[in-house]
Amino acid sequence: QVQLVESGGGLVQAGGSLRLSCAASGRTFSSSSMGWFRQAPGKEREFVAAISWSGDRTYYADSVKGRFTISRDNDKNMVFLQMNILKPQDTAVYYCAVAKYYSETYYYLLSMYRDWGQGTRVTVSS
């Protein structure tokens, strides 16, 4: 099991940037694909971005493509989400998660992930 702790959330104006971090503990981190999801008030949790264990493959939801960048540092057991040109509709609690296995097809499904952090809140004001 991998334990995850997200940080970096906060209040930002539309057009601004934030960098979320996810610190992982556990031996399997460096061999696991990772994902970021978000949940806005009253809505279901949705996929944001995913990255392969080596970092050479990344995937994004259409709503964030071109604005968000996922990356990882396996030496430090960290995953990051750089969020630029933030919009009010990006307001949500953001979660990182460990994938059960690597998939180029199902990386966006919640059921693909087995360990979740507690989330960090991002609020984008207009």
C-alpha positions as CSV (number, residue, x, y, z in Angstrom):
1,Q,0.0,0.0,0.0
2,V,1.2,3.5,-0.8
3,Q,0.3,6.5,1.4
4,L,-0.2,9.8,-0.4
5,V,-0.3,13.3,0.9
6,E,-1.3,16.2,-1.4
7,S,-0.3,19.8,-0.9
8,G,-0.1,23.1,-2.7
9,G,-3.8,24.0,-3.0
10,G,-5.1,27.4,-2.2
11,L,-7.0,30.4,-3.5
12,V,-6.0,32.0,-6.8
13,Q,-7.5,34.4,-9.2
14,A,-8.6,33.3,-12.7
15,G,-5.6,33.2,-15.0
16,G,-3.2,32.4,-12.2
17,S,-1.2,29.3,-11.5
18,L,-0.7,26.7,-8.8
19,R,1.6,23.7,-8.4
20,L,0.2,20.7,-6.6
21,S,2.5,18.2,-5.0
22,C,1.8,14.6,-3.9
23,A,4.3,12.9,-1.6
24,A,4.2,9.1,-1.6
25,S,5.5,6.6,0.8
26,G,5.9,2.9,-0.1
27,R,8.2,0.7,-2.1
28,T,5.9,0.4,-5.1
29,F,5.7,4.1,-6.0
30,S,8.5,4.2,-8.6
31,S,7.0,1.3,-10.4
32,S,3.4,2.6,-10.4
33,S,1.5,4.8,-12.7
34,M,-0.1,7.8,-10.9
35,G,-3.1,10.0,-11.5
36,W,-4.7,13.2,-10.4
37,F,-8.4,13.5,-10.0
38,R,-10.7,16.3,-8.8
39,Q,-14.1,16.7,-7.2
40,A,-16.0,19.9,-7.4
41,P,-18.9,20.6,-4.9
42,G,-21.9,18.5,-5.8
43,K,-20.2,16.7,-8.6
44,E,-18.5,13.3,-9.1
45,R,-14.8,12.8,-8.9
46,E,-13.3,13.2,-12.3
47,F,-10.0,12.4,-14.1
48,V,-7.5,15.2,-14.6
49,A,-4.2,13.7,-15.6
50,A,-2.1,10.5,-15.4
51,I,1.5,9.6,-15.8
52,S,3.3,6.3,-16.4
53,W,5.8,4.9,-13.9
54,S,8.8,6.2,-15.9
55,G,7.2,9.5,-16.7
56,D,7.4,9.0,-20.4
57,R,3.7,8.8,-21.0
58,T,1.2,11.4,-19.8
59,Y,-2.6,11.7,-20.3
60,Y,-4.9,14.6,-19.7
61,A,-8.6,15.3,-19.6
62,D,-9.7,17.5,-22.5
63,S,-10.7,20.2,-20.1
64,V,-7.2,20.8,-18.8
65,K,-5.1,19.8,-21.9
66,G,-2.6,22.6,-22.7
67,R,-3.0,24.2,-19.3
68,F,-2.0,21.5,-16.8
69,T,1.2,19.4,-16.7
70,I,1.7,16.3,-14.7
71,S,5.2,15.2,-13.8
72,R,7.0,13.0,-11.2
73,D,10.3,12.6,-9.4
74,N,10.8,9.0,-8.5
75,D,14.0,9.7,-6.6
76,K,11.9,11.9,-4.2
77,N,8.7,9.8,-4.4
78,M,6.8,12.9,-5.6
79,V,4.1,13.6,-8.3
80,F,3.3,17.1,-9.4
81,L,0.5,18.9,-11.2
82,Q,1.4,22.3,-12.6
83,M,-1.8,24.2,-13.2
84,N,-1.7,27.3,-15.4
85,I,-4.4,29.6,-16.8
86,L,-6.7,28.5,-14.0
87,K,-10.4,29.0,-14.5
88,P,-13.2,29.2,-11.9
89,Q,-14.4,25.8,-13.2
90,D,-11.1,24.3,-12.0
91,T,-12.3,24.8,-8.4
92,A,-12.3,21.5,-6.7
93,V,-10.6,19.2,-4.2
94,Y,-7.7,17.6,-6.0
95,Y,-6.6,14.0,-5.2
96,C,-3.6,12.0,-6.3
97,A,-3.9,8.2,-6.6
98,V,-1.8,5.1,-7.4
99,A,-2.9,3.0,-10.3
100,K,-3.4,-0.7,-9.9
101,Y,-1.6,-1.3,-13.1
102,Y,-0.5,0.6,-16.2
103,S,-3.1,1.1,-19.0
104,E,-3.0,3.3,-22.0
105,T,-6.8,2.8,-22.4
106,Y,-8.3,3.0,-18.9
107,Y,-6.1,5.5,-17.1
108,Y,-9.1,7.8,-16.7
109,L,-11.2,5.4,-14.7
110,L,-11.5,5.8,-10.9
111,S,-11.6,2.0,-10.6
112,M,-8.1,1.8,-12.0
113,Y,-6.7,3.4,-8.8
114,R,-6.2,1.8,-5.4
115,D,-4.6,4.3,-3.1
116,W,-5.8,7.8,-2.6
117,G,-4.7,10.9,-0.7
118,Q,-6.8,13.1,1.4
119,G,-7.0,15.8,-1.2
120,T,-6.0,19.5,-1.4
121,R,-8.5,22.2,-2.1
122,V,-8.1,24.6,-5.1
123,T,-10.4,27.6,-5.3
124,V,-10.2,29.9,-8.4
125,S,-12.0,33.2,-8.1
126,S,-13.3,35.1,-11.1
